[in-house]
């Protein structure tokens, strides 16, 4: 495993420590940083439910089964 040294402002150090205190499933700062970086670089993925909702919405639009906001009164 590689090591990466990062300088952060003192305020961020305080924020990180407070976050760790509130989220004890992170055992240390390294775990928190690895998880944060992982979320930044991984491709966002929609859940199966979200993909199905998008599919249904597109189908409704194509079929004209929608109304405009101005029609909802």
Backbone as a ProteinNet text record, in pm:
[ID]
protein_1_A
[PRIMARY]
XXXXXXXXXXXXXXXXXXXXXXXXXXXXXXXXXXXXXXXXXXXXXXXXXXXXXXXXXXXXXXXXXXXXXXXXX
[TERTIARY]
85	0	89.1	52.5	129	90.9	178.3	152.6	141.6	47.5	25.8	20.3	107.7	106.7	33.3	-61.3	-143.7	-145.7	-126.1	-137.4	-279.3	-339.2	-474.6	-476.4	-569.6	-582.3	-621.7	-582.4	-614.2	-763.9	-845.3	-990.7	-1042	-982.9	-1025.9	-988.7	-876.1	-835.6	-940.4	-988.3	-1092.5	-1220.8	-1258.7	-1380.3	-1369.1	-1254.4	-1233.6	-1246.8	-1186.1	-1193.3	-1336.2	-1409.6	-1550.2	-1630.7	-1603.2	-1673	-1643.4	-1516.8	-1479.6	-1547	-1558.5	-1625.8	-1772.9	-1835.3	-1977	-2001.3	-1896.7	-1908.7	-1801	-1823.2	-1718.4	-1688.6	-1765.8	-1733.6	-1604.4	-1560.8	-1427.9	-1330.5	-1237.1	-1145	-1037.2	-1007.2	-902.2	-918.4	-834.6	-841.4	-810.7	-719.1	-683.5	-803	-881	-999.8	-1098.2	-1116.6	-1208.4	-1163.1	-1035.6	-983	-991.5	-957	-967	-1110.3	-1205.9	-1346.1	-1391.2	-1349.5	-1386.1	-1329.6	-1203.2	-1140.3	-1208.2	-1238.4	-1306	-1438.1	-1514	-1642.1	-1623.8	-1514.8	-1489.9	-1451.2	-1375.6	-1322.8	-1404	-1488.2	-1570.1	-1685.7	-1723.8	-1836.1	-1964.4	-2041.8	-2167.7	-2258.4	-2324.8	-2413.2	-2552.7	-2649.6	-2787.5	-2832	-2917.7	-2972.6	-3064.3	-3092.7	-3183.5	-3319.9	-3363.5	-3493.3	-3490.8	-3382.4	-3372.2	-3371.2	-3298.6	-3296.1	-3434.5	-3508.3	-3644.1	-3734.7	-3720.9	-3801.2	-3772.9	-3646.8	-3610.5	-3670.5	-3662.3	-3718.5	-3868.6	-3940.2	-4085.2	-4117.3	-4041.9	-4065.1	-4047.2	-3942.7	-3919.6	-4032.6	-4077.9	-4188.6	-4314.5	-4342.2	-4460.4	-4450.9	-4332.3	-4312.8	-4337.3	-4279.7	-4296.8	-4442.5	-4519	-4659.5	-4752.2	-4696.1	-4779.1	-4859.8	-4816.6	-4889.1	-4843.4	-4805.8	-4758.7	-4838.2	-4830.4	-4894.2	-4791.9	-4811.1	-4723.5	-4756.4	-4662.3	-4686.4	-4801.9	-4818.9	-4927.4	-5064.5	-5068.7	-5196.4	-5231	-5144.5	-5166.1	-5223.3	-5350.3	-5412.3	-5529.5
-117.3	0	123	221.5	345.3	440.5	535.5	639	773	854.5	986.1	1086.1	1182.7	1287	1408.2	1458.8	1571	1676.8	1801.8	1912.4	1967	1989.7	2044.2	2160.5	2253.2	2363.7	2310.3	2382.7	2340.9	2322.1	2409.2	2399	2266.9	2222.2	2096.1	1979.5	1988.4	1885.1	1873.1	1986.9	1987	1925.5	1963.8	1909.2	1758.3	1712.1	1568.3	1494.3	1548	1481.4	1477.4	1586.9	1588	1485.7	1475.6	1376.9	1235.6	1208.6	1076	1045.6	1145.6	1126.4	1091	1149.6	1125.3	999.2	949.4	831.1	729.4	659.9	570.9	448.1	425.3	311.5	335.3	462.5	490.6	480.5	388.9	366.6	473.4	540.1	641.8	733.3	836.5	934.7	871.1	777.3	713.5	643.7	572.9	505	607	716.1	819	877.9	909.7	969.1	870	744.2	643.9	632.6	631.1	619.9	742.7	861.4	984	984.8	947.5	944	839.8	725.6	618.9	670.5	743.4	795.9	902.9	974.9	1077.6	1018.9	908.9	858.6	745.1	679.3	573.1	633.4	564.9	609.3	598.9	707	700.7	593.1	521.5	412.4	432.9	422.1	428.9	291.6	288.5	161.4	104.7	-21	-85.5	-16.9	20.4	88.6	224.2	299.3	430.5	415.7	315.3	292.8	257.7	177.6	140.5	263.4	349.5	471.3	561.5	574	654.8	594.8	462.7	395.7	421.5	406.4	427.7	573.3	666	808.8	840.9	788.1	813.1	754.2	637.8	573.7	658.6	712.5	796.8	924	980.7	1101.4	1070.1	959.8	920.2	894.2	839	806.1	925.3	1037.4	1155.1	1143.7	1058.6	1037.1	1131.6	1252	1348	1477.7	1559.9	1690.9	1794.1	1917.4	2025.3	2073.6	2140.7	2191.4	2290.1	2367.3	2465.2	2398.9	2270.3	2197.2	2132.1	2136.3	2072.6	2170.8	2194.2	2286	2224.7
0	0	0	-79.7	-89.2	23	46.8	146.4	75.2	118.5	61.4	176.2	175.3	278.3	223.3	301.6	257.7	367.4	328.7	423.2	415.3	532	537.9	636.5	620	715.8	854.1	956.1	1093.1	1114.2	1052.5	1068	1012.2	902.8	843.3	934.1	998.9	1094.3	1205	1253.2	1356.1	1302.2	1179.8	1118.2	1099.4	1056.9	1036.6	1168.5	1272.5	1402.3	1454.7	1437	1478.2	1398.6	1269.1	1186	1234.9	1264.8	1314.8	1447.6	1532.6	1661.9	1642.5	1538.4	1511.4	1429.3	1363.4	1277.5	1317	1428.1	1480.7	1394.3	1287.6	1201.5	1124.1	1113.4	1060	1176.2	1167.6	1279.6	1289.5	1176.2	1178.8	1056.1	1051.7	943.2	808	806	679.2	616.5	698.3	645.2	588.3	659.6	614.3	480.9	469.6	346.5	231.1	254.5	147.4	97.7	191.6	153.5	74.4	117.5	47.3	-94.4	-109	-241.8	-329.9	-272.9	-347.8	-404.5	-323.4	-370.4	-477	-473.1	-573.8	-708.6	-708.2	-834.7	-895.4	-816.1	-872.6	-951.8	-1055.3	-1136.9	-1054.4	-1052	-976.5	-1035.4	-949.8	-994.2	-937.9	-1026.2	-981.6	-936.6	-837.8	-792.9	-901.2	-891.3	-986.5	-982.8	-864	-848.7	-919.9	-905.2	-970	-1121.9	-1173.5	-1318.4	-1370.3	-1294.6	-1334.9	-1333.2	-1232.6	-1226.2	-1345.4	-1385	-1500.9	-1627.3	-1640.3	-1758.1	-1767.9	-1656.4	-1655.5	-1687.8	-1631.7	-1658	-1805	-1865.7	-2008.5	-2092.8	-2054.2	-2126.3	-2115.2	-1996.2	-1977	-2061.9	-2070.2	-2151.5	-2298.2	-2346	-2485.7	-2519.8	-2424.3	-2448.1	-2425	-2381.3	-2354.4	-2227.2	-2136	-2010.9	-1900.1	-1936.9	-1837.4	-1850.5	-1745.9	-1748.5	-1702.5	-1744.7	-1704.3	-1564.1	-1499.8	-1365.2	-1360.5	-1466.8	-1469.9	-1474.7	-1510.3	-1515.9	-1383.2	-1286.1	-1156.2	-1056.1	-1060.4	-965.7	-897.9
[MASK]
+++++++++++++++++++++++++++++++++++++++++++++++++++++++++++++++++++++++++

